[in-house]
Amino acid sequence: MNVKRYKTIISSFLICGMGLAGLLNMSQCLSVRVEDFSPRGLPPSTVAIVQSREAKAEDITESEIASMVREAVGMAGGFSDLVRDGDVVVIKPNLVTVNDYTLPGWGGRPLSPEVNGTTTDYRVTKAVVQLVRDLNPSGKVFVMEGSSIFTKQAFLHHKYTHSTIPGVDEFIAIEEDSGGYREKDSDNLIKVAHESGRLHKEYYVNRRLAEADVVITIPCLKNHWHAVITGAIKNMGIGATPGNIYGNSREHPGRNSMVDHESMDLHYWIHDYYMVRPVDFIVMDGLQGIQNGPTPSREISGTTDISRDQMNMRLILAAGDAVAVDTIESLIMGWDPYSVPYLCLLNADGVGNIDTARINVKGKEVDEVRKPFEGRSANPACKGSRITDTAGPLISIARAVVTDKGLSLNIRHDQDLHAVRLFLDGSPVGGQIREGFTSLSIPTDLTEAERLTVFAYDRFLNKTVKTVFLPLPGEGIHEAVRTDSPPVIDGKADERFWEKARWYPIDRLWLGSLDGESDFSGRFKISWNDRRLFLLVEIEDDVLSDIRTDPLDEYYNDDCLELFIDEDKSGGIHTASYNAFAYHISIAYDVVDLHTDSKPRVYHDHIEVKRNSTGNLSIWEMAVTVYDENYRYGEDNQQVVLVAGKEMGFALAYCDSDASGRRESFIGSVYIEGEDKNRGWIDADVFGTLILTE
């Protein structure tokens, strides 16, 4: 949210609320309401993640840091619609301290200014300043900070100077720029009325920060003893508070005493104060990353050397939504964002997105860069929950086809599926999809795409990736034409309605090899009435072989048709259920499939079949009774009544054994992606589609 209208609100208040006396008495602290500029109803957010190619964070050069920042900011929307020439831009890094806490009694060693993980690397800030100056050469750029120590000391230690970061008009210590100690009526402050505040109903904010046209925060990627995580929001909710008003004393600007850090009050404070002045953009320094943060300590984590807790993340994150970027930060560290109370509160108030289905991640994937961060919350009100589930959701693609009407897709999934992204030949289609996964219809111009890739995410952004090769338009989709006069099953196919039915090829090699059409060729037609399916199949095979007398003995190694039917197109594994059928129909008319014990049985009453041969050409005619998953072998079962518009999983194949006594090739009617194409007898996901038409 760009709060350029903050000045308009203030001006309106000055004119309409304070009157002339107020205008003349500028020492009076100005008041506004946080509700006047709090964002509501945010659309889906974008968070960019860029990772260095270097193996170690300390090896990342300044030029690469600048490139990483530029790339991340660009992917997250850029500054061009945010920053205008002449603007006042405030940049807020995190320079919480100059020492770690690795010595006894909360003593510490000096932090390195570069990639220490605890404070914002000045080179990241320099890169952000340069991007701002490119768009705003004549405006003001302020770097503002409120450290836990005197901020000027932090600026100097961490190389925040005009020589190291050119383009900055002023480095501002908030505790010195906000009036005197406890001077609440200073004209350097604005008192913001916060009627919906969870802890207090008014807060004081530095005037130059409040009146800035644009505020960009540059936090660090780290967790926190009391707040679970510390990122974009806490960098403002604590780090932007004026130390002269909220500090512990004149001699100590740290804000430890302004709120109980070991209760929910801390999260209420962070929530409230962030809403006092929400930021417009976030660039997160994740070059190093710190566990057991905000800075590791001997007293809490037992850390005696900060290098133990430096995580070598080599990341830059960018976003326009602080709740979203902190959510992604939390997931990268292996912590559940819903265990962070202030994130949940801000999300509930419409400030930003915590639901990952509403956060589009660009660049690196979360599960590609995630590392489990150690840490604990000393705050008993905060039940920081680490993520232990690192497996993506279970999905299967039941149907995927692209036509001139777009992409039609059916996904079967477990309860973990939370969001889906789709790519046709590497190009994204449909944006991030948050619901309706079972049946998706997505417009696209990529009608000649050959490959569909599905990225499926759970709420922690663990992902599962499935790639399928798309059939040619219409491939794998078969239409059965209704007939009011069922055929006589005699293998002659002399009924006139067969002339109107369409031929479909059996030409996809699933196993083995073929020596041309003289070795094998096949095609089929389908019809139906309310009681049965009817198939007419032409097979040209130079050698017919059926050498086994026991129909249950390696029936798939003799010549046979194999008919796959999934009555409700539910897909899935069916070797120990009747969720789908894979009938093997021999040239001796035996019909065999697996029982629920995964052993073969005969199903002669399911299919009536007759075959006539002339030379190498065999004409098969079949009538098939359809059963659903409730079928029970040997019992009196209710058959499925067929109706127009019904869709079923369907495929037809031929096992060609020639004279070897072994199946030498296996040829089907649908394309099956991957190396293992002999999966129809196991998994109905690979079936095509049969549509019953009038």
Residue pairs with C-beta under 8 A, 6 or more apart in sequence:
1 37
1 39
1 278
1 280
1 320
2 82
2 213
2 214
2 280
3 37
3 213
3 215
3 277
3 278
3 280
4 213
4 214
5 37
6 32
6 37
6 210
6 211
6 277
7 211
7 213
9 32
9 36
9 37
10 30
10 32
10 190
10 210
10 211
13 30
13 31
13 32
14 22
14 23
14 30
18 28
18 30
22 28
26 187
27 185
27 186
27 187
28 185
28 187
29 184
29 185
29 186
29 187
29 189
29 190
29 191
29 204
30 187
30 189
30 190
30 191
30 207
31 190
31 191
31 192
31 193
31 202
32 190
32 192
32 193
33 192
33 193
33 194
33 195
34 192
34 193
34 194
34 195
34 196
34 197
34 275
34 276
35 194
35 195
35 196
37 278
38 275
38 278
38 349
38 350
38 351
39 278
39 350
39 351
39 352
40 350
41 350
42 321
42 350
42 351
42 352
42 353
44 353
44 358
44 359
44 360
44 432
45 319
45 320
45 321
45 323
45 324
45 352
45 353
45 358
45 359
45 360
46 75
46 76
46 77
46 319
46 320
46 321
46 324
46 359
46 360
46 361
46 362
47 76
47 317
47 318
47 319
47 321
47 324
47 325
47 327
47 328
47 359
47 360
47 361
47 362
48 71
48 72
48 73
48 74
48 75
48 76
48 317
48 318
48 319
48 361
48 362
48 363
49 72
49 315
49 316
49 317
49 328
49 332
49 361
49 362
49 363
49 364
49 365
49 366
49 369
50 68
50 71
50 72
50 75
50 315
50 316
50 317
50 318
50 363
50 364
51 313
51 314
51 315
51 363
51 364
51 368
51 369
52 60
52 64
52 68
52 287
52 314
52 315
54 60
54 64
54 314
56 312
56 314
57 115
57 287
57 288
57 310
57 312
57 313
57 314
58 114
58 115
60 68
60 115
60 287
60 314
62 123
62 126
65 121
65 123
65 124
65 127
65 287
65 316
66 123
66 126
66 127
66 130
68 127
68 316
69 124
69 127
69 128
69 131
69 283
69 316
69 318
70 127
70 131
71 316
71 363
72 283
72 316
72 317
72 318
72 363
73 79
73 128
73 131
73 281
73 283
73 318
75 318
75 362
75 363
76 281
76 318
76 319
76 320
76 362
77 320
79 131
79 132
79 135
79 281
80 135
82 214
82 280
82 281
82 320
83 89
83 132
83 135
83 136
83 214
84 135
84 136
84 139
84 213
85 135
85 136
85 137
85 138
85 139
86 136
86 138
86 139
87 136
87 139
87 140
87 213
87 214
88 139
88 140
88 142
88 208
88 211
88 212
88 213
88 214
89 132
89 136
89 139
89 140
89 141
89 142
89 212
89 213
89 214
89 215
89 216
90 142
90 143
90 144
90 208
90 209
90 212
90 214
90 215
90 216
91 125
91 128
91 129
91 132
91 141
91 142
91 143
91 144
91 168
91 215
91 216
91 217
91 218
92 143
92 144
92 145
92 209
92 215
92 216
92 217
92 218
92 235
92 236
92 239
92 240
92 279
93 119
93 120
93 124
93 125
93 143
93 145
93 160
93 217
93 218
93 219
93 285
94 119
94 120
94 145
94 218
94 219
94 220
94 230
94 235
94 239
94 285
95 119
95 120
95 145
95 147
95 151
95 154
95 155
95 158
95 160
96 118
96 119
96 147
96 148
96 154
96 239
96 294
96 295
97 108
97 111
97 118
97 119
97 147
97 148
97 149
97 154
97 295
98 110
98 111
98 149
98 153
98 154
98 157
98 158
99 107
99 108
99 109
99 110
99 111
100 108
100 109
100 111
100 118
100 295
100 296
100 297
100 303
100 306
101 107
101 108
101 295
101 296
101 297
101 298
101 299
101 303
102 108
102 109
102 296
102 297
102 298
102 303
102 304
102 305
102 306
103 109
103 298
104 298
105 299
106 297
106 299
108 295
109 306
110 157
111 118
111 119
111 157
111 158
111 295
111 306
113 119
113 121
113 122
113 157
113 158
113 159
114 121
114 122
114 123
115 121
115 287
115 288
115 310
116 288
116 306
116 310
117 220
117 221
117 222
117 287
117 288
117 289
117 290
117 293
117 306
117 309
117 310
117 311
118 220
118 222
118 290
118 293
118 294
118 295
118 306
119 154
119 158
119 220
120 158
120 218
120 219
120 220
120 285
121 285
121 287
121 288
122 158
122 159
122 160
122 164
122 165
124 218
124 283
124 285
124 287
124 316
125 143
125 160
125 165
125 218
126 164
126 165
126 166
128 216
128 218
128 283
129 141
129 143
129 165
129 166
129 167
129 168
130 167
132 141
132 167
132 214
132 216
133 141
133 167
139 213
140 169
140 170
141 167
141 168
141 169
142 168
142 169
142 170
142 171
142 172
142 208
142 212
143 160
143 165
143 168
143 170
143 171
143 172
144 172
144 174
144 177
144 206
144 208
144 209
144 240
145 151
145 154
145 155
145 160
145 171
145 172
145 173
145 174
145 239
146 173
146 174
146 175
146 239
146 240
146 241
146 242
146 243
146 253
146 255
147 153
147 154
147 173
147 239
147 243
147 253
148 253
148 254
148 255
148 256
149 253
149 254
150 173
150 175
150 253
151 173
151 174
151 175
151 176
151 243
151 253
152 171
152 173
152 176
154 160
155 161
155 171
155 173
159 165
160 171
161 171
162 168
162 171
172 208
174 206
174 209
174 240
174 241
174 242
174 243
175 242
175 243
175 244
175 247
175 253
176 244
177 188
177 206
177 208
178 186
178 188
178 189
178 204
178 206
178 207
178 242
178 243
178 244
178 245
179 186
179 187
179 188
179 189
179 242
179 244
179 245
180 186
180 244
181 244
181 247
181 250
182 244
182 245
183 189
183 244
183 245
184 191
184 204
184 245
187 207
188 206
188 207
188 208
189 204
189 205
189 206
189 207
189 242
189 245
190 204
190 205
190 206
190 207
190 210
190 211
191 202
191 203
191 204
192 202
192 203
192 204
192 205
192 210
192 276
192 277
193 201
193 202
194 200
194 201
194 202
194 203
194 272
194 275
194 276
195 201
196 349
197 203
197 268
197 272
197 275
198 268
198 271
198 272
198 345
199 259
199 265
199 268
199 269
199 271
199 272
200 269
200 272
203 272
203 273
203 276
204 242
204 245
204 246
205 240
205 242
205 276
205 277
206 240
206 242
209 215
209 240
209 277
210 276
210 277
214 280
214 281
215 236
215 277
215 279
215 280
215 281
216 279
216 280
216 281
216 282
216 283
217 232
217 235
217 236
217 279
217 281
217 282
217 283
217 322
218 235
218 282
218 283
218 284
218 285
219 230
219 231
219 232
219 234
219 235
219 282
219 284
219 285
220 230
220 231
220 284
220 285
220 286
220 288
220 289
220 290
220 293
221 231
221 284
221 285
221 286
221 289
221 290
221 313
221 315
221 317
221 329
221 332
221 333
222 229
222 230
222 231
222 289
222 290
222 291
222 293
222 294
222 333
222 373
223 229
223 230
223 290
223 291
223 292
223 293
223 333
223 335
223 373
223 375
224 230
224 234
224 293
224 294
224 375
224 377
225 292
225 293
225 294
225 300
225 375
225 376
225 377
225 378
225 379
226 261
226 262
226 266
226 377
226 378
226 379
226 382
227 234
227 266
227 267
227 270
227 340
227 342
227 377
227 379
227 382
228 330
228 335
228 339
228 340
228 377
228 382
228 384
229 326
229 329
229 330
229 333
229 335
229 337
229 340
230 293
230 294
231 284
231 322
231 325
231 326
231 329
231 330
232 279
232 282
232 284
232 319
232 322
232 325
232 326
232 329
233 270
233 274
233 322
233 323
233 326
233 342
233 343
233 346
234 270
234 342
236 273
236 274
236 277
236 278
236 279
236 322
237 269
237 270
237 271
237 272
237 273
237 274
237 342
238 255
238 269
238 270
238 273
240 273
240 277
241 255
241 258
241 273
243 253
243 254
243 255
244 253
246 255
246 258
247 253
247 254
247 255
247 258
248 254
248 255
248 256
248 257
258 269
259 265
259 266
259 268
259 269
260 266
261 378
261 379
262 378
262 379
262 380
262 381
263 379
263 380
263 381
264 341
264 381
264 382
266 379
266 381
267 340
267 341
267 342
267 345
267 381
267 382
268 342
268 345
270 342
271 341
271 342
271 345
271 346
271 349
274 322
274 342
274 346
274 351
275 346
275 349
275 351
278 322
278 351
279 322
280 320
281 318
281 319
281 320
282 317
282 318
282 319
282 320
282 321
282 322
282 325
283 316
283 317
283 318
284 315
284 316
284 317
284 318
284 325
284 329
285 316
286 313
286 314
286 315
286 316
286 317
286 329
286 332
287 313
287 314
287 315
287 316
288 310
288 311
288 312
288 313
289 310
289 311
289 312
289 313
289 315
289 333
289 371
289 373
290 296
290 306
290 309
290 310
290 311
291 309
291 311
291 333
291 373
291 374
291 375
292 300
292 301
292 303
292 309
292 373
292 374
292 375
293 309
293 375
295 306
296 303
296 306
296 308
296 309
297 303
298 304
300 376
300 378
301 309
301 374
301 375
301 376
303 309
309 374
311 371
311 373
313 332
313 369
313 371
315 332
315 364
315 369
317 325
317 328
317 329
318 325
319 325
319 328
321 352
321 353
321 359
322 346
322 351
322 352
323 343
323 346
323 347
323 351
323 352
323 353
323 354
324 352
324 353
324 354
324 358
324 359
326 337
326 340
326 343
327 337
327 343
327 353
327 354
327 356
327 359
328 359
328 361
328 366
328 461
330 336
330 337
330 340
330 343
331 337
331 356
331 366
331 370
331 387
331 460
331 461
332 366
332 369
332 370
332 371
333 370
333 371
333 372
333 373
334 370
334 371
334 372
334 373
334 386
334 387
335 373
335 375
335 384
335 385
335 386
335 387
336 384
336 385
336 386
336 387
336 460
337 343
337 354
338 344
338 354
338 385
339 382
339 383
339 384
339 385
340 382
340 384
341 381
341 382
343 354
344 354
346 352
346 354
347 353
347 354
347 355
353 359
355 459
356 418
356 419
356 457
356 459
356 460
356 461
357 418
357 419
357 432
357 434
357 457
357 459
358 432
358 434
360 431
360 432
361 461
365 461
365 463
366 460
366 461
367 390
367 392
367 461
367 462
367 463
370 390
372 386
372 387
375 384
376 384
377 383
377 384
387 460
389 458
389 460
389 462
390 460
390 462
391 462
392 416
392 456
392 457
392 458
392 462
392 463
392 464
392 465
393 413
393 414
393 416
393 417
393 418
393 456
393 457
393 458
393 462
393 464
394 413
394 414
394 416
394 464
395 411
395 412
395 413
395 414
395 417
395 437
395 454
395 456
395 464
395 466
396 411
396 412
396 413
396 466
396 571
396 572
396 683
396 685
397 409
397 410
397 411
397 452
397 454
397 466
397 468
397 685
398 410
398 411
398 412
398 569
398 570
398 571
398 649
398 685
399 408
399 409
399 410
399 569
399 689
400 407
400 408
400 409
400 410
400 452
400 468
400 470
401 407
401 408
401 470
401 471
401 473
401 476
401 477
402 408
402 424
402 444
402 446
402 447
402 448
402 449
402 452
402 470
402 473
403 447
403 473
403 474
404 447
404 473
405 441
405 443
406 441
406 442
406 443
406 444
407 422
407 424
407 429
407 430
407 440
407 441
407 442
407 444
407 446
407 452
408 440
408 441
409 422
409 439
409 440
409 441
409 442
409 452
409 454
410 438
410 439
410 440
410 569
411 417
411 420
411 437
411 438
411 440
411 454
411 456
412 438
412 570
412 571
412 572
412 685
413 437
413 438
413 456
416 458
416 459
417 437
417 456
417 457
417 458
418 434
418 457
418 458
418 459
419 432
419 433
419 434
419 456
419 457
420 432
420 433
420 437
420 440
420 454
420 455
420 456
420 457
421 428
421 430
421 431
421 432
421 433
421 454
421 455
421 457
422 428
422 429
422 430
422 433
422 440
422 442
422 452
422 453
422 454
422 455
423 429
423 452
423 453
423 455
424 444
424 446
424 449
424 451
424 452
424 470
425 446
425 449
425 450
425 451
426 451
426 453
427 446
427 449
429 442
429 444
429 446
430 440
430 442
430 444
433 440
447 473
449 470
450 469
450 470
451 467
451 468
451 469
451 470
452 467
452 468
452 469
452 470
453 465
453 466
453 467
454 465
454 466
454 467
454 468
455 463
455 464
455 465
456 463
456 464
456 465
456 466
457 463
467 673
468 673
469 671
469 673
471 477
471 670
471 671
471 688
475 670
475 671
475 688
476 651
476 669
476 670
476 671
476 688
476 689
477 688
477 689
477 691
478 504
478 526
478 650
478 669
478 688
478 689
478 690
478 691
479 502
479 526
479 690
479 691
479 692
479 693
480 501
480 526
480 527
480 528
480 533
480 690
480 691
480 692
480 693
481 497
481 500
481 501
481 502
481 526
481 527
481 528
481 693
481 694
482 527
482 528
482 529
482 644
482 692
482 693
482 694
483 495
483 497
483 527
483 528
483 529
483 534
484 529
485 495
485 497
486 529
486 532
486 534
486 623
487 493
487 495
487 497
487 498
487 527
487 534
487 536
487 621
487 623
488 495
489 608
489 609
489 610
489 621
489 622
489 623
490 610
490 612
490 621
491 610
491 611
491 612
491 619
491 620
491 621
492 612
492 619
492 621
493 536
493 619
493 621
497 527
498 525
498 527
498 536
501 525
501 526
501 527
501 536
502 525
503 523
503 524
503 525
504 523
504 524
504 525
504 526
504 652
504 669
505 522
505 523
505 669
506 521
506 522
506 523
506 524
506 537
506 539
506 652
506 653
506 654
506 667
506 668
506 669
507 521
507 522
507 667
507 669
508 667
508 668
508 669
508 670
508 671
508 672
508 677
509 665
509 666
509 667
509 677
510 653
510 666
510 667
510 668
510 672
510 677
510 678
510 680
511 663
511 665
511 666
511 677
511 678
512 656
512 663
512 664
512 665
512 666
513 664
513 665
514 520
514 656
514 665
514 667
517 540
518 540
518 542
518 616
519 541
519 542
519 656
519 658
519 665
520 539
520 540
520 541
520 542
520 654
520 656
520 665
520 667
521 539
521 540
522 537
522 538
522 539
522 540
522 654
522 667
523 537
523 538
524 535
524 536
524 537
524 538
524 652
524 669
525 535
525 536
526 533
526 534
526 535
526 536
526 690
527 533
527 534
527 536
528 534
528 642
528 692
529 642
530 641
530 642
530 643
531 625
531 639
531 641
531 642
532 623
532 624
532 625
532 626
532 642
533 565
533 622
533 623
533 624
533 626
533 642
533 690
534 621
534 622
534 623
534 624
535 563
535 620
535 621
535 622
535 624
535 652
536 619
536 620
536 621
537 561
537 619
537 620
537 621
537 622
537 652
538 617
538 618
538 619
538 620
539 561
539 617
539 618
539 620
539 654
540 616
540 617
540 618
541 559
541 616
541 618
541 654
541 656
542 616
542 658
543 658
543 659
544 559
544 587
544 613
544 618
545 558
545 559
545 657
545 658
545 659
545 660
545 661
546 558
546 559
546 560
546 586
546 587
546 588
547 558
547 661
548 554
548 555
548 557
548 558
551 586
551 588
551 590
551 592
551 602
552 592
552 600
552 601
552 602
555 584
555 586
555 590
555 592
555 600
556 562
556 584
556 655
556 663
556 681
557 655
557 657
557 661
557 662
557 663
558 586
558 587
558 655
558 657
559 586
559 587
559 654
559 655
559 656
559 657
560 584
560 585
560 586
560 587
560 654
560 655
561 584
561 585
561 620
561 652
561 653
561 654
561 655
562 582
562 583
562 584
562 585
562 652
562 653
562 654
562 655
562 680
562 681
563 581
563 582
563 583
563 585
563 607
563 622
563 624
563 651
563 652
564 580
564 581
564 582
564 583
564 649
564 650
564 651
564 652
564 653
564 680
564 684
564 687
565 580
565 581
565 583
565 624
565 626
565 648
565 649
565 650
565 690
566 574
566 579
566 580
566 581
566 648
566 649
566 650
566 684
566 687
567 580
567 626
567 627
567 628
567 629
567 640
567 648
567 649
568 628
568 629
568 648
569 647
569 648
569 649
569 687
569 689
570 579
570 580
570 629
570 649
570 684
571 580
571 649
571 683
571 684
571 685
571 687
572 579
572 580
572 683
572 684
572 685
573 579
573 682
573 683
573 684
574 580
574 581
574 582
574 682
574 683
574 684
575 594
575 598
575 681
575 682
576 594
576 596
576 597
576 598
577 596
577 629
578 596
578 627
578 628
578 629
578 630
578 631
579 629
579 684
580 649
580 684
580 687
581 593
581 603
581 606
581 627
582 593
582 594
582 680
582 681
583 591
583 592
583 593
583 603
583 606
583 607
584 590
584 591
584 592
584 593
584 655
585 591
585 607
585 609
585 620
585 622
586 592
587 611
587 618
589 604
589 609
589 610
589 611
590 602
590 604
591 602
591 603
591 604
591 606
591 607
591 609
592 600
592 601
592 602
592 603
593 600
593 601
593 603
594 600
594 601
594 681
595 601
595 633
596 633
601 633
605 625
606 624
606 625
606 627
607 622
607 623
607 624
607 625
608 622
608 623
609 620
609 621
609 622
609 623
610 620
610 621
610 622
611 618
611 619
611 620
611 621
612 618
612 619
613 619
625 639
626 639
626 640
626 642
626 648
627 637
627 639
627 640
628 640
630 637
630 638
631 637
642 692
643 692
644 692
644 693
644 694
645 691
645 692
645 693
646 691
646 692
647 689
647 690
647 691
647 692
648 689
648 690
648 692
649 684
649 687
649 688
649 689
649 690
650 687
650 688
650 689
650 690
651 668
651 669
651 670
651 680
651 686
651 687
651 688
652 668
652 669
653 666
653 667
653 668
653 669
653 680
654 666
654 667
654 668
655 663
655 666
656 663
656 664
656 665
656 666
656 667
657 663
657 664
658 664
666 677
666 678
668 677
668 680
669 688
670 686
670 687
670 688
672 679
672 680
672 686
677 686
679 685
679 686
680 686
680 687
